[in-house]
Structure formats: C-alpha cells, structure tokens
C-alpha cells in the first residue's frame, strides 16, 4: 500500500508544481489534492492501528482501505481522462461518508472518539472548490449524517467492539489535532493564494490606471471610472496651443524608422516635461504635431500665461534635442484663446478631444506661422499684453477667416 501511494500521480512533479504556484484553474485541484493526501495519511494510520487490535477488527479497518482504493482509482481516471468533475464529486462523497461509516463501524461517538468530525472536510472543500452556493448541499448532508448518527448512536454503541482506552485516546487526539491541522493548512493555503491574486489584481489595476492616465486627463479618467460615460463639457475661456516641426516630412524620408521614432520620442518627451511643469493638458500628437490646452479640464484663470511660458521654452527644448542628435530642427507654434467644448469619444478606445472655432483658429495660427516663431491671435494677445512683448503681423491670410491681424510672441517684459 505504501509503495503504491509513493508512485501515484498525486506526488508527481506536476502536482507539486501546481501546488506551489497554482493558477486559478488549478487552485481547486490543489486544494482537493491536499485534502485527499491528508486523509490518505490518516487512513493509513487507522488501518495499521485497527489491524493491530486483532482479527475481529478487519471490517472496521476495511472502511479506510476502501476509501484509499476508490480515491486513487478516481485520481487515476481524472489524470488519464481529464474528468475533473468526476474526481471532485467522488472525493467530496468519500470525504463525507467515510468518517461516518468509520464511526458507525467502530461503535458510535464514544467508541470512535467522534471520528465523524473528519467529514467536515467535505463541505469545507466544496466551499473552496465549488463556491458558496454549490457547497450548501454538502454542508446540509454533513448535518443530516451527524443527526442520523446521533439518533442511531444507541444501536451502534450496543454493537461496539472493545477498543483499548489508549487507542481511544489516540483517536481522540488524532481527531482533534488532525482535523484542526488540515483545516488550518488548507484555509491558510487558500488564503495565501487569494492574497497572491489580490496583489496581482492591485498591480494590474495600477497598470490599468497608469495606462488610462496616459490617454486621458486625470479628472476625466476618474469620471470614467465612476461610470460617467457621457462626458461633454463647455469651457468659456481656455488657451490652445499647436506646435509642428518644419519640413519634418522631408527629414523623415531620409531616416530609418527606428531613428525617426527615436527623434519624435525625444522631442515629445521634452514637450511632455514642459506640459507637466506648467500643468497644462496634452491632448494628442498627430504625426509631428503636438497639441495642448490650459484651462480645461481643470479650470484656471492664468491659462494664457501658462501656455505662453511653455511656448517660450519649447524652442530651447527643441534646440537641445537637435544638438543631441545632430539634426537641424525648426518648428512653428500657434496659440488662441476662447471657448471650447471638450469631451470623450469612443467606447473601446477612448479619446479626449476639443471642438470649436477656438481650436480651429489655434491650428490656423500654427499653419500660417513663420518658422521658429510663436503666433497668437488678438484674443490671446489682449490677455498677455501687459506681461509679454509682441510684434504685430497684419493682414495674415487665414483659411476660412480671410485677412486677420495676428501677433508674434517675442518674450516676457523686463
């Protein structure tokens, strides 16, 4: 018997690998295997202990022996034919009825030292493997068998074979410490795996939140997480900036793909750092174009000043990248101030975007801007004129607007 146990699949490398690092699908298998292994060791103890009492105790010793045979036959079938549901049902049944049969065969509660307490492993195993709802019938069956044992205890005790007091004491100690140890071990193992899953979920949630914040503003992401799926807000006054690299199409045609991506990454990383510094919101990049807004979704009164400060630093940031990679880079920046509508579009791939004439005009300011200049509309210039120096650029042809007077932002006033 011991040799057969040592060569069963339950002690295979695959079993111990699943036991030490189970997936959710194998957690139930591992728990049931632990219960079966522990119960098997107890059965071996019962077989040898009862067999030593004499020839009249073979029938009693046959109960745990039959459990071992049925258990390992079902285990073989499970591993051979992948019938996990059959293995689960068989083991839960055996865990439930075998201790009661042992108690009845020995002679009731007193003679067996309440060996039926081992049957509690069945509903507990069902709870951890099958879940709360499907475990309820197993617990009710346990209560029912315990009630039957109580009602018929006088019959079982009347036919009890004499058990030495030292064996009764050993059974009593085994029943208390054994069930307690197995329950604690299984529940501890289950809780450890649960904690691992919860930690993994927290890490995954953190990664998801970080990814969401890379796509959407923090306040908008929080609203989406609160199931606010229809986000559309109107802002009376914001400042929008567009920046675009000059002649980038010609530059990109001469560069390998990886070098091109590295160039854009370096440029936009610098711009992202400036956006974080001045607490403005990056909306998107399209090719080599870069778009930010201040005043939405977080409302502030100095949105035009924040954008102006960022725009003035963007040129030096671009020059720094150009020196590092050895390519002459230039850009145009356009800025406009006014009302916009901002919101989230898409149901699977979210995008936070802006709409309105203010956005279109900011884009036109970039389109018509001179190289290495910052062109702003009159609306923006009026807000900034007390703190910044401008040069006027009259009668600029703007698509959809005709001739428009614009201004070039030169720097801060001394």
C-alpha positions in Angstrom: 0.0 0.0 0.0 2.7 2.5 0.9 4.6 1.7 -2.2 1.5 2.3 -4.3 1.0 5.6 -2.6 4.5 6.7 -3.4 4.0 6.1 -7.1 0.6 7.7 -7.6 0.2 10.9 -9.8 -0.7 13.0 -6.7 3.0 13.0 -5.8 4.2 13.8 -9.3 6.3 16.8 -10.2 3.3 18.3 -12.0 1.3 18.1 -8.8 3.9 19.8 -6.7 4.5 22.5 -9.3 0.8 23.3 -9.4 0.7 23.2 -5.6 3.5 25.8 -5.2 2.3 28.1 -8.0 -1.3 27.3 -9.0 -3.3 29.2 -11.5 -7.0 30.0 -10.7 -7.9 26.9 -12.7 -5.7 24.6 -10.7 -6.4 26.1 -7.3 -9.4 23.8 -6.7 -7.4 20.8 -7.9 -4.6 21.6 -5.5 -6.9 22.1 -2.5 -8.7 18.8 -3.2 -5.4 17.0 -3.6 -4.2 18.3 -0.3 -7.4 17.1 1.4 -7.1 13.7 -0.3 -3.4 13.4 0.7 -4.0 14.3 4.3 -7.0 12.0 4.5 -4.9 9.2 3.0 -2.2 9.5 5.6 -4.9 9.4 8.3 -6.4 6.3 6.7 -3.1 4.5 6.8 -2.8 5.3 10.5 -6.3 3.9 11.1 -5.6 0.8 9.0 -2.4 -0.1 10.9 -3.8 0.8 14.3 -7.1 -1.1 13.9 -5.3 -4.1 12.3 -3.0 -4.4 15.4 -6.1 -4.9 17.6 -6.8 -8.4 16.2 -8.7 -10.4 13.7 -12.1 -9.1 14.7 -11.3 -5.6 13.5 -10.7 -6.2 9.8 -14.2 -5.0 8.9 -13.5 -1.7 10.6 -10.1 -1.4 9.0 -11.7 -2.1 5.6 -13.5 1.2 5.6 -10.4 3.4 5.3 -8.9 0.8 3.0 -11.9 1.1 0.6 -11.6 4.9 0.8 -8.0 4.6 -0.4 -8.9 2.3 -3.3 -11.8 4.4 -4.5 -9.8 7.7 -4.1 -6.8 6.6 -6.1 -8.9 4.9 -8.8 -10.8 8.2 -9.3 -7.5 10.1 -9.2 -6.2 7.8 -12.0 -9.3 8.3 -14.1 -9.0 12.1 -13.6 -5.4 12.3 -14.7 -6.0 9.8 -17.5 -9.2 11.1 -19.0 -9.2 14.7 -17.6 -12.5 14.2 -15.8 -12.1 16.7 -13.1 -15.8 17.0 -12.2 -15.9 13.2 -11.6 -12.8 13.3 -9.4 -14.2 16.3 -7.4 -17.6 14.6 -6.8 -16.1 11.3 -5.9 -13.6 12.8 -3.4 -16.3 15.0 -1.8 -18.6 12.0 -1.3 -15.8 9.9 0.1 -14.6 12.7 2.4 -18.2 13.0 3.7 -19.3 9.4 4.2 -16.1 7.5 5.1 -15.7 9.1 8.6 -19.4 8.4 9.4 -19.0 4.8 8.3 -15.9 4.5 10.4 -17.8 5.9 13.4 -20.7 3.5 12.9 -18.4 0.5 12.4 -16.3 1.3 15.5 -19.3 1.8 17.7 -20.7 5.3 17.8 -19.5 8.6 19.1 -17.8 7.5 22.3 -16.1 4.4 21.0 -14.7 6.2 17.9 -13.8 9.4 19.8 -16.1 11.3 17.4 -14.2 10.3 14.3 -17.1 11.6 12.1 -15.7 15.1 12.7 -13.4 14.4 9.7 -16.4 14.6 7.4 -16.4 18.4 7.9 -13.6 18.4 5.3 -16.1 17.7 2.6 -18.3 20.8 2.9 -15.2 22.9 3.6 -13.5 21.6 0.5 -16.7 22.1 -1.5 -16.8 25.7 -0.3 -13.3 26.5 -1.5 -13.6 24.5 -4.8 -17.2 24.8 -5.9 -18.2 28.1 -4.3 -20.7 29.2 -1.7 -23.9 28.2 -3.5 -22.8 24.7 -4.6 -21.2 23.9 -1.2 -24.5 24.4 0.7 -25.9 20.9 -0.1 -22.7 19.3 1.1 -22.9 21.0 4.4 -26.6 20.0 4.8 -25.6 16.4 4.1 -23.0 16.6 6.8 -25.6 17.9 9.3 -28.0 15.2 8.2 -25.5 12.4 8.7 -24.5 13.8 12.1 -28.2 13.8 13.1 -28.6 10.2 11.9 -25.5 9.2 13.9 -27.0 10.8 17.0 -30.4 9.2 16.6 -28.9 5.7 16.0 -26.0 6.0 18.4 -27.6 3.6 20.9 -27.7 1.0 18.1 -24.0 1.5 17.1 -22.8 1.6 20.7 -24.6 -1.6 21.5 -22.7 -3.5 18.8 -19.4 -1.8 19.5 -16.2 -3.9 19.7 -14.0 -3.2 22.7 -11.4 -0.5 22.0 -8.5 -0.1 24.4 -8.5 3.2 26.2 -5.1 4.1 24.9 -6.3 3.7 21.3 -9.4 5.7 22.1 -7.2 8.5 23.5 -5.0 8.3 20.4 -8.1 8.5 18.1 -9.4 11.4 20.2 -6.1 13.3 19.8 -5.9 12.5 16.1 -9.5 13.6 15.5 -9.0 17.0 17.2 -5.5 17.9 16.1 -5.8 16.2 12.7 -8.9 17.9 11.5 -7.8 21.2 13.0 -4.3 21.0 11.3 -5.8 20.0 7.9 -8.5 22.7 8.1 -5.9 25.3 9.1 -3.4 24.2 6.5 -6.0 24.2 3.6 -7.5 27.5 4.7 -4.0 29.0 5.1 -3.1 27.8 1.6 -6.3 29.1 0.2 -5.9 32.5 1.8 -2.3 32.7 0.6 -3.4 32.1 -3.0 -6.2 34.6 -2.5 -3.7 37.2 -1.3 -1.5 36.5 -4.3 -4.5 37.0 -6.6 -5.4 40.2 -4.8 -1.8 41.6 -5.1 -1.8 40.7 -8.8 -5.2 42.4 -9.2 -3.9 45.5 -7.5 -0.8 45.6 -9.7 -3.0 45.1 -12.8 -5.3 47.8 -11.6 -2.4 50.2 -11.1 -1.1 49.4 -14.6 -4.6 50.0 -16.0 -4.9 53.3 -14.1 -1.5 54.4 -15.4 -2.4 53.5 -18.9 -5.7 55.3 -18.6 -3.9 58.4 -17.3 -1.5 58.2 -20.3 -4.6 58.5 -22.5 -6.9 60.8 -20.6 -6.6 63.7 -18.1 -6.7 62.5 -14.5 -10.1 64.2 -13.7 -11.6 62.7 -16.9 -10.2 59.2 -16.0 -11.8 59.4 -12.6 -15.2 60.3 -14.1 -15.0 57.4 -16.5 -14.1 55.0 -13.6 -17.2 56.3 -11.8 -19.2 55.1 -14.9 -19.7 58.7 -16.2 -19.6 57.5 -19.8 -21.1 60.6 -21.5 -18.5 63.4 -20.9 -19.1 66.6 -22.8 -18.2 69.9 -21.1 -18.2 73.5 -22.2 -15.5 75.9 -21.2 -15.9 79.7 -21.6 -12.2 80.5 -21.8 -9.2 78.3 -22.5 -6.0 78.6 -24.4 -5.0 76.1 -27.0 -1.5 75.6 -28.5 -0.5 73.7 -31.6 3.2 73.0 -32.4 4.5 71.5 -35.6 8.0 70.6 -36.8 9.0 72.4 -40.0 9.9 70.2 -43.1 9.6 67.1 -41.0 8.3 65.0 -43.9 11.5 65.7 -45.9 13.6 64.9 -42.8 11.8 61.7 -42.1 12.3 60.4 -45.7 16.0 60.3 -45.1 15.8 58.5 -41.7 15.4 54.8 -40.8 12.2 54.0 -38.9 13.8 53.5 -35.6 15.8 56.7 -35.8 12.6 58.6 -36.8 10.7 57.2 -33.8 13.6 58.0 -31.5 13.7 61.6 -32.8 10.0 62.1 -32.2 10.2 60.4 -28.8 12.9 62.8 -27.7 11.1 65.8 -28.9 7.7 64.9 -27.4 9.4 63.8 -24.1 10.8 67.3 -23.8 7.4 68.8 -24.6 5.6 66.5 -22.1 8.0 67.6 -19.4 7.1 71.2 -20.1 3.4 70.4 -20.1 3.8 68.8 -16.6 5.9 71.8 -15.4 3.2 74.3 -16.4 0.3 72.0 -15.5 -1.3 72.1 -19.0 -3.1 69.2 -20.6 -1.6 67.3 -23.5 -4.5 66.5 -25.9 -2.7 64.5 -28.6 0.1 64.2 -31.1 -0.7 63.7 -34.8 2.5 62.8 -36.7 4.9 65.6 -35.8 2.2 67.9 -34.4 1.7 68.5 -30.7 -1.5 69.9 -29.1 -2.0 71.1 -25.5 -4.7 73.1 -23.7 -4.8 75.1 -20.5 -8.0 75.9 -18.6 -9.6 72.5 -19.2 -10.4 70.1 -17.9 -9.0 71.8 -14.8 -10.3 75.4 -14.9 -7.7 78.1 -14.1 -7.6 81.9 -14.6 -4.0 82.1 -15.9 -4.3 79.6 -18.7 -3.0 82.0 -21.4 0.1 82.8 -19.3 0.9 79.1 -18.7 0.7 78.4 -22.4 2.9 81.4 -23.2 5.5 80.3 -20.7 5.5 76.8 -22.2 5.7 78.1 -25.8 8.7 80.2 -25.0 10.6 77.2 -23.5 9.6 74.8 -26.3 12.1 76.4 -28.7 15.0 75.9 -26.4 13.9 72.3 -25.7 13.8 71.6 -29.5 17.3 73.1 -29.9 18.6 70.8 -27.2 17.2 67.7 -29.0 18.7 69.0 -32.3 22.1 69.3 -30.8 21.9 65.8 -29.2 21.0 64.0 -32.5 22.9 66.3 -34.8 19.9 67.4 -37.0 18.8 71.0 -37.6 15.2 71.2 -36.3 12.7 74.0 -36.5 9.1 74.4 -35.6 6.0 76.7 -35.7 3.7 77.4 -32.7 0.2 78.7 -32.9 -1.9 79.9 -29.9 -5.5 81.0 -29.5 -7.8 81.8 -26.6 -11.6 81.3 -26.4 -14.5 78.9 -25.6 -14.4 75.2 -26.5 -16.3 72.0 -26.0 -14.3 69.1 -24.6 -15.3 65.5 -24.1 -14.6 61.9 -24.5 -15.3 60.0 -27.7 -15.2 56.3 -28.3 -16.4 53.2 -26.4 -13.4 50.9 -26.5 -10.5 53.3 -27.4 -11.2 56.5 -25.5 -10.0 59.8 -26.8 -10.3 63.2 -25.0 -10.6 65.9 -27.6 -11.6 69.6 -28.2 -14.1 71.1 -30.6 -14.9 74.6 -31.6 -13.7 77.7 -33.5 -11.1 78.4 -30.9 -9.4 75.1 -31.7 -9.6 75.7 -35.4 -8.1 79.1 -35.1 -5.2 77.9 -32.9 -4.4 75.4 -35.7 -4.6 78.1 -38.3 -2.1 80.2 -36.2 0.4 77.4 -36.4 -0.3 76.8 -40.2 0.4 80.4 -41.1 3.2 81.0 -38.6 6.7 81.8 -39.6 9.5 79.3 -38.8 10.7 79.4 -35.2 8.0 81.8 -34.2 5.1 81.8 -31.8 2.0 83.3 -33.5 -1.1 84.2 -31.3 -4.5 85.6 -32.0 -5.7 89.0 -30.9 -7.8 87.4 -28.2 -4.7 85.8 -26.6 -2.6 89.0 -27.1 -5.1 91.1 -25.2 -4.8 88.9 -22.2 -1.0 88.7 -22.3 0.0 92.2 -23.5 0.7 93.6 -20.0 3.3 90.9 -19.3 4.8 89.9 -22.7 6.3 91.6 -25.7 4.7 91.2 -29.1 5.3 92.3 -32.7 2.2 92.8 -34.8 1.7 90.9 -38.0 -1.0 92.5 -40.1 -3.3 91.0 -42.7 -2.4 87.4 -42.5 -4.5 85.2 -44.8 -6.2 82.6 -42.6 -8.3 79.9 -44.2 -12.0 80.4 -43.5 -11.3 83.8 -41.9 -9.8 86.0 -44.6 -7.3 88.6 -43.6 -6.6 88.6 -39.9 -4.2 90.6 -37.8 -2.0 88.4 -35.6 0.9 88.8 -33.2 4.2 87.2 -32.7 5.1 86.4 -29.1 8.7 87.6 -28.5 9.2 87.1 -24.8 8.5 88.4 -21.3 8.6 92.1 -20.5 11.6 93.1 -18.4 
